[in-house]
Amino acid sequence: MMKQWYESLFENYAHKYDKERFVQGTAGECDFIEKEIAGDKSSKIIDIGCGTGRHSIELAKRGYRVTGIDLSESQLKRAKEKAGEQGLRVVFERHDARDLPFNGEFDLAIMLCEGGFPLMETDEMNFEILRNATEALKENGKLIFTTLNGLFPLYHSVEEFCAGTGEKGGATYRSNTFDLMMFRDHNVTVIEDDSGNKKELRCNERYYVPSEITWLLKTLGYREIGIFGAKLGAFSRSDELTTEDFEMLVVCQK
């Protein structure tokens, strides 16, 4: 079976991924997460789409019990190496976020930097990720995630934004075509993997507007839903979501 672009992207890309600009806000993002759970060290946390484990490891350093899950063996291998180098005990497991084996086990689920949602090829698959994250939570559990802000492409060029945020040696993006009917951005992403090989991938990402996210989460039974602008390394409930935000931050509680 042919691999999807997001599966090919993360093969042998763990070390280079950790150097990308968009993953440098870990400490500040974990500060926000801690506030949302009132610093309760008894909280059990699942990090969905954990990648190389940056949030999982930072939270473990702060004394939390964390399980990180990801689809990529390469990313998980690096996550385990990093946790081992720091003498931290973090559970890392390979799972598909559309089919998780957890039921009512966690106080908090995090899914940051597009950790699965909204990368799937259909809306139904994206919804399955939200549903599985919800089922993994305890009765009053909380879900914190970021996703692409559908308001942004209505006012800005996604291609120009991505070109302006890239750095030498990092991923580059071109030929962006935004589909207004489906709210999907089709683009060509070029990366150099950890062995120095260049990969060119045709990607397809779903952008969501706040009303869609609200409806999806209400369908899943969330009582409290907050949607904010997502600033790298500086998540805050004070940041009202605007058309200038490339990503949105979603905080919801069952």
C-alpha positions in Angstrom: 0.0 0.0 0.0 1.3 3.4 -1.0 2.5 5.6 1.9 0.8 8.9 2.6 2.9 12.0 2.5 2.9 12.4 6.2 4.3 8.9 6.6 7.1 9.5 4.1 7.9 12.9 5.6 8.9 11.6 9.0 11.1 8.7 7.8 14.7 9.4 8.8 13.9 13.1 9.7 14.1 13.2 13.5 17.3 15.1 13.9 16.6 17.6 11.2 13.0 18.0 12.6 14.3 19.0 16.0 16.2 21.9 14.3 13.1 23.3 12.5 12.1 26.8 13.7 8.5 25.8 14.3 9.4 23.3 17.1 11.5 25.7 19.2 8.7 26.9 21.6 8.5 23.8 23.7 9.2 25.3 27.2 6.7 28.2 26.8 4.0 25.8 25.5 4.5 23.5 28.4 4.2 26.5 30.8 0.7 27.0 29.3 -0.1 23.3 29.6 0.9 23.3 33.3 -1.4 26.3 34.0 -4.3 24.5 32.4 -3.9 21.5 34.7 -3.1 23.8 37.7 0.3 22.1 38.1 -1.3 18.9 39.4 1.5 16.4 39.2 -0.9 13.5 39.6 -2.3 14.3 36.1 -1.8 11.6 33.5 -1.1 13.0 30.1 -1.1 11.6 26.6 0.8 13.4 23.9 -0.8 12.4 20.5 1.5 12.8 17.5 4.4 13.3 19.9 7.1 13.3 17.2 10.6 13.3 18.8 9.0 13.7 22.2 9.7 17.4 22.9 6.5 18.1 24.9 6.5 14.7 26.4 10.0 15.0 27.6 9.7 18.5 28.9 6.6 17.6 30.9 8.3 14.5 32.3 11.2 16.7 33.4 8.6 18.7 35.3 7.3 15.6 37.1 4.3 14.6 35.1 3.4 11.1 33.9 3.3 11.1 30.1 2.6 8.7 27.4 3.7 9.8 23.9 2.3 8.1 20.8 3.2 8.6 17.2 2.9 6.8 13.8 6.5 7.2 12.9 9.1 4.6 14.1 11.9 7.0 13.3 10.5 9.9 15.4 9.7 7.5 18.3 13.2 6.1 18.2 14.7 9.6 18.6 12.2 10.4 21.4 13.3 7.3 23.3 17.0 8.3 22.8 16.4 11.8 24.1 14.5 10.7 27.2 17.2 8.1 27.9 20.0 10.7 27.6 18.2 12.8 30.2 17.4 9.9 32.5 13.7 10.4 32.1 11.0 7.7 32.2 8.5 8.4 29.4 6.3 5.8 27.8 6.6 6.0 24.0 4.4 3.7 21.9 3.6 3.5 18.2 -0.1 3.9 17.5 -2.2 5.4 14.7 -4.2 8.3 16.2 -7.2 7.2 14.3 -7.3 3.9 16.2 -6.0 4.3 19.8 -6.3 1.5 22.4 -7.0 3.9 25.3 -10.4 4.4 27.1 -10.8 6.8 29.9 -7.2 6.7 31.1 -5.9 10.2 30.9 -6.6 13.6 32.5 -5.2 15.5 29.6 -4.6 14.9 25.9 -2.3 17.2 24.0 -1.9 17.3 20.2 0.4 20.1 19.2 2.1 21.4 16.0 -0.4 19.5 13.9 0.3 16.2 15.6 -1.9 14.1 13.2 -4.9 16.3 13.1 -5.4 18.0 10.5 -3.0 16.1 8.2 -5.3 13.3 7.2 -6.6 12.9 3.7 -10.3 13.0 4.6 -12.4 15.0 7.1 -13.7 11.7 8.4 -10.2 10.6 9.3 -9.5 13.9 11.0 -12.6 13.5 13.1 -11.6 10.0 14.1 -8.4 11.5 15.6 -10.5 13.9 17.7 -12.9 11.1 18.7 -10.0 8.8 19.7 -8.4 11.5 21.7 -11.7 12.1 23.5 -12.2 8.5 24.3 -8.7 8.3 25.8 -9.8 11.0 28.4 -11.4 10.6 31.8 -14.9 11.9 32.4 -13.7 15.5 33.1 -10.6 15.3 31.0 -9.2 18.2 28.9 -7.9 18.3 25.4 -5.4 20.9 24.1 -4.5 21.0 20.5 -3.4 23.3 17.7 -4.6 23.2 14.1 -4.4 25.3 10.9 -6.6 28.4 11.0 -9.0 28.5 8.1 -9.4 32.3 8.4 -5.8 32.9 7.5 -5.9 31.8 3.8 -8.9 34.0 3.2 -6.7 37.1 3.8 -3.2 35.9 3.1 -1.1 33.8 0.7 -0.1 30.5 2.5 2.8 30.1 0.1 4.2 33.6 0.9 3.8 32.9 4.6 5.6 29.6 4.5 8.4 31.0 2.4 8.9 33.8 4.9 9.2 31.4 7.9 11.6 29.0 6.4 15.3 28.9 7.3 18.4 27.6 5.5 18.5 23.9 5.7 14.9 23.5 6.8 11.8 22.4 5.0 10.6 24.6 2.1 7.2 24.8 0.6 6.0 25.8 -2.9 3.2 25.5 -5.4 0.6 26.1 -2.8 -3.0 25.9 -4.1 -5.8 26.6 -1.6 -9.1 24.9 -2.3 -11.9 27.2 -1.0 -14.5 24.5 -1.4 -12.7 22.0 0.8 -10.4 24.3 2.8 -7.4 22.3 1.9 -3.9 23.5 0.9 -2.1 21.4 -1.7 1.7 22.1 -1.8 5.0 20.6 -2.6 7.2 20.3 0.5 11.0 19.7 0.1 13.1 18.5 3.0 16.6 17.1 3.5 16.5 14.0 5.7 19.1 13.0 8.4 21.2 11.2 5.7 21.3 14.3 3.5 18.8 13.0 1.0 16.3 15.4 -0.5 12.7 14.5 -0.5 9.9 16.2 -2.5 6.4 15.4 -1.2 3.0 16.4 -2.5 1.2 17.4 0.7 -2.5 18.0 1.4 -3.5 19.8 4.7 -6.9 20.7 6.0 -7.6 24.2 7.4 -10.5 24.6 9.9 -12.6 27.7 10.8 -13.5 28.1 14.4 -17.2 27.3 13.9 -16.3 23.9 12.4 -14.0 23.1 15.3 -16.7 24.1 17.8 -19.3 21.9 16.1 -17.0 18.9 16.0 -16.1 19.2 19.6 -19.7 19.8 20.7 -20.6 16.6 18.8 -18.0 14.8 20.9 -19.6 16.1 24.1 -17.2 18.8 25.2 -18.9 21.3 27.6 -16.2 24.1 27.5 -14.5 25.1 24.3 -12.0 27.9 23.9 -10.3 28.9 20.7 -7.4 31.3 20.6 -4.5 32.4 18.5 -1.5 30.1 18.7 1.8 32.0 19.2 5.0 29.9 19.0 6.2 29.2 22.5 3.7 31.6 24.0 0.3 30.0 24.2 -2.2 32.2 26.0 -6.0 32.5 26.6 -5.5 36.3 26.2 -4.7 35.9 22.5 -8.0 36.4 20.6 -7.9 34.4 17.3 -7.6 36.7 14.3 -7.1 36.4 10.5 -3.4 37.0 11.2 -2.9 33.7 13.1 -1.6 30.9 11.0 -2.6 28.4 13.7 -5.3 28.3 16.3 -5.0 27.0 19.8 -8.0 24.9 21.1 -8.7 24.2 24.7 -11.7 22.1 25.6 -13.1 20.1 28.6 -15.5 17.2 28.7 
